[in-house]
């Protein structure tokens, strides 16, 4: 599986690494994670870019990294829990 990254716009919001078979599935995992963490509605916007929101086009493939299973990790949470 390929690995993508996405940095959600807005202060204090997640930087995800997402492993999935397709970019479309990775986007679904991101949206599910946003909902679970209470980020709804204006997700992916910030004060300076309030008209722009994150979309599937913001997922960037991390070249050379692959995974054996579907997974999403918030890098900020990972850093705090260690």
Residue pairs with C-beta under 8 A, 6 or more apart in sequence:
1 19
1 20
1 21
1 66
1 67
1 68
1 69
1 70
2 19
2 20
2 21
2 23
2 26
2 61
2 62
2 65
2 66
2 67
3 17
3 18
3 19
3 61
3 62
3 65
3 66
3 67
4 17
4 18
4 20
4 23
4 26
4 59
4 60
4 61
4 62
5 15
5 16
5 17
5 18
5 59
5 60
5 62
6 15
6 16
6 18
6 30
6 54
6 58
6 59
6 60
7 14
7 15
7 16
7 58
8 14
8 15
8 16
8 34
8 39
8 43
8 44
8 54
9 44
9 45
9 46
9 49
9 52
9 53
9 54
10 43
10 44
10 45
10 46
11 46
13 39
13 43
13 44
14 33
14 37
14 39
14 74
14 75
14 76
14 77
15 74
15 75
15 76
16 30
16 33
16 72
16 73
16 74
16 75
17 62
17 72
17 73
17 75
18 26
18 29
18 30
18 59
18 71
18 72
18 73
19 26
19 66
19 67
19 69
19 70
19 71
19 72
20 26
20 29
20 70
21 70
23 56
23 59
23 61
24 56
25 70
26 59
27 56
27 59
29 70
29 72
30 54
30 59
30 72
33 72
33 74
34 40
34 43
42 50
42 53
43 53
43 54
44 52
44 53
44 54
44 55
44 58
45 51
45 52
45 53
